[in-house]
Amino acid sequence: MSGDQEREVKLQQLSQKARDLLPQCGNCAQTAFFVLREEFGLDGQDILKALTPFPGLALRGETCGAVTGSLMAIGLVFGRERLDDWKGYTDSLSPARHFCKRFVDLHRSTACGDILKATFGRSFNLADRNESAEYLAAGGTQKCCDLVADAVRLAAEVIMDQT
């Protein structure tokens, strides 16, 4: 198997792992970060815990949790360790922006509410029990599994390409 084929198999495995994990934990931010953390040997058990309220930034329709979880992993790989390291700061922005651009190319936005509206023709207030049930009945879990799988794949590609 060629290097490109091995890479593709690895990316497919990571995507599938994200699809399998999201229904178990119900948290897109934690799922994306967990899969990437495990694959790239990143520290971050405390980050995993801190990501608990991050889906849609506390279910408010803001930044998609798959994006925040993936950016946390990208930050651990490319981020700076000292606050006065301006080169480290600016160097981390390129992979993060590349990830975000590719995510937007696929899903039109990084905002949860906008993604839901584009996917379902309407947004949902996932903090509301009734609207959350409507989201689930409309196949929301499967759609978000695919979205988290995309985010994990894109973040993994950025990490693989730039390390």
N, C-alpha and C positions, 0 to 999 in steps of 0.2 A: 504494500500500500504506500502511495506517495505521501509526502509531507502535507500536501494540500488535502488529500483524502482523509488523512488522520485528523487534521484540524477540523474538517467538516464533520466527521464522526463525533469528535469531542464537543463541538458546538451544538450538534443535535442532541447529544446526551445531556448537556447542561440545560438546554431548552426543555427537554422532557422532564428533567428533575424538577424544574420550576413548575411545570404543569402539574406534576404529581404532588408537590408539596403545598401549593396554594390552597387546595380544598381542605387539607388537614389543619392548616393554621389560620386561614381566612385573612391573612395580612400580606398584601402585596409588597410592602416595603421590607418587611422581615424576610419574606421568601426570596426576593431578589438578592438582598445582602447575604443571606445565609448561603445560598448556592455559590455566589461569587467568592465569599470568604472561604468556604470549604475548598473550592477549586484552586484558588491562588494562595492558600495557606496564610491568610490575613489574620491579624489579631482582631478582636472586636466583640467579645461576648457582651461587654457593656453597651456597645453600639447596637447590637442586636436587641437588647432590652430597651434601649432608648428609642428605637424605631417603632415601638408598640403603637403610639398614637399617630403615626405618620401617614397612613393611607388617606390620600386626599387631604392631607394636613388636618387631621382630626375629623375626617368625614365631612369636610366643608366644601368639597368640589374643587379644591385648590390643587397644588402640584401632586401629580400621580405618585403613589407610593412606590411603584416600580421604578420610577425615575429617581426618587430620593434614595432608595435602597441601593440602586446601581451607582449613583453618584458618591455615596458613602464609600463603597468599595473602590471606586476610581480614586477618590481622595486618599484612601489608605495606601494605594499604590504610588500615586504621583504627588501627593501633597507634601507640604513643608512641615518640618518639625519645630522650627523656630519662628516666632512671629516677625522677626526682623529679616527673614530670608525672602527678599523680594523676588529674586530669580526663581526660587522654588514655588512661590505663589504664582507668578506669571506662567511658569512652565506647566503648572497643573491645570491651567485654564484651557489649554489647547485640547487635551484629551476629553475634558468634561464638555466643552462646547461641541466637539466632534460627535460625542455620544448624543447630546441633546439634539443636534441638527438631524442626525440619522433617525432618532426616535420621532421627531416631528415629521420628517419625510414619510414615515410609515403611518403615524397616527394623528397627524395634523396639529397636534398640540402636546404640551406637557401637563396641561390642566385636566384633572380628573373629570370635572363637570363637562368640559368641552369634548373630551374623548367619549364620555357616555352619550352625549347628545349626538355626536357624529355616528356612533355605533348603533344607538337605539332610536334615534329621531327625537329624543328628549333626554333631559338630565334627570337624575334621581337624587333626592336627599337621603343618602344612605344612613343618616343618623335617625331618620324617622322609620319606625317599625313597619308601617304600611308600605311606604315607598321602597324600603329595603326588600320586603316580600315581593313587590312587583318586579324589582330588579332581578331577584332570584328566579322568579317565574318566567322572565323574558330570556333566561339563559345567561345571566350576568356572570355567574361563576366561570363558565366555560370561556366567555369572551375575555374576562380578566386573566384567566390562565394563559390564553394565547398572548395577551399583551405583556404579561410578566415574562413569559418565555422569550418574546421579542427583545425586551429590555435586557434580560440576562445575556442573550446572544450578542446584542450590540455592545454591551459593556465588556464582555469577554473578548470580543474582536478588538476593541480599542486597547484593552490591556495586552493582549497577545501581540498586536501590531507595534506597540510602542515600548515594550520592555525587552 
